[in-house]
Amino acid sequence: MTIETVSLIRSHGGTQGVYKHASSTTGTGMTFSVFVPPQAGVRPCPVVWYLSGLTCTHANVTEKGEFRRACAELGVIFVAPDTSPRGEGVPGDPANAYDFGLGAGFYVDATQAPFATNYRMWSYITAELPAVIGANFSADMNRQSIMGHSMGGHGALTIGLRHPDRYRAVSAFSPIAAPSQAPWGIKALGGYLGEDRAAWRAHDAVALIEDGARIGELLVDVGDADPFLTEQLHPGLLENACADAGIPLTLRRQPGYDHSYYFISTFMEDHLRWHAVRLQG
């Protein structure tokens, strides 16, 4: 579980680091960022995981998310992984499209060639990287929560729904809530998992809820000016599924906001404060 420090910068009394390590799960080098608040010098701190969207790396939220001041105040560690394996020999989209392959791992363990060898982001996020964080940082791994944006919102919802005892809070910005019914998701799930749509249901938040997955509550923000709202995100399907299942969902449709980090950074503090309350104790 050796990690290499790429950079370490002082911020809001804590430290913003970027690290890399050799992943046995993906068979590649992986890079991730961690903000450690000042309280970690005194006691282990809870961990908030942030999963990024299509085309992103760890750097997008690290540079644009505006989370550090709130994390320093609240005493939470903020972890931002990459979105896919990278490196020589890692296959990408044959057409070099942005919505599949490199930067678009969709937080699944691929079963289809040639992606099955490296694209194991589900296991990386849920098993290997948590072990790395627990071994190398002053982290209270009994207090974890998860959030994400777009493709990463899909990842946060599905991981949270399938691990309800691990994550004390789950939230999302503009999640792909029903990827089995969205062009991005249909392409990715078909390419990584094959054409058997029954296998897709384990990686579709709406389908998971329909199939009996339960979680205490959810917080979701979407912008009503998001160009992907109707075709790709389908928040209404998530709203209906949660209502039918009795899952308390706070779905906020933010007027005038789009899909960008201007939107995410505006409401990041709200989400972090919501997580922090649930991470206490």
Phi, psi and omega in degrees: 000032178287134176237153178250132178278121177273317178204154180213119188229136178286136179203128176051037179082351177248200180227134173257114182244152169239135188224160172220158180204165176272117183270125174284340181284312182268346183071021182224171165286144179229142180244142178211160177242151179220125168262125179250119182284165182298332181297338181294344174286348182249322185205157174298143184246151176294162187241129170253123176268137176235121180255128186270172186260189182306139178074354187272164167238191173300336192287331187299305180288327180299322183268334188240352191282340179053050183254343193293319181299315180293319180296322179294320178293317187275346179073044178238143174276136183242116184248128179236102177282172170284172184258352180194164170291156178215160175132175182299130178088352178281122184289148174240194177292131181303330180263008182058033177284160184278344192257018178202148178082225185301128183080007185215052184287344175060012174056044175234164168262108183295145176246352187257140174290147000267017189270341189297332183292316187253327188275079181234054186289332176300309181293326179296315183285324186268343185232297189292308184294321174303322177295322177295315180297314180298328183276339190241353182227161179279070188249135173270096186284357172276354178231092180234150171218170186215143179212168179186175184234130173059245173304322177289331172294320172303313180298316180297317180295313184290319178295317179296319180294328181271350177228059186294340180273349182267318187257120184282343177212146179222128177215169183204148167255126173046051184287151167281091193284332182225071186300335177295346181242018182231141182306316178302313184291320180300316178296313184289311182295322176294318181290324182271324188248351180095181189273355178285103185292343176297326179288338180288334190298332178289350180234035179223115187300315181297316179295321178301316179295318177300328182271004172113357178294140182224152179211155187298316180191164180221147172238126181224131172246136172226150174267135182283354173256015178289122183292346181261003191303310188279316187278323190250325193266318176052055178296332179297326177293322176293318179300315180293318180297317179294320179297316180294327183269353182075025177270120178296118179239124169262103180252113183252117176266106189273118186293129174086354183269149183253211186260004193269179176286347169297319176292310183301311184295332180295322185250005180301315182297320176305313181295316181296321178293322176297318177295315185300321178300319183279345178270356180289157174083000000 
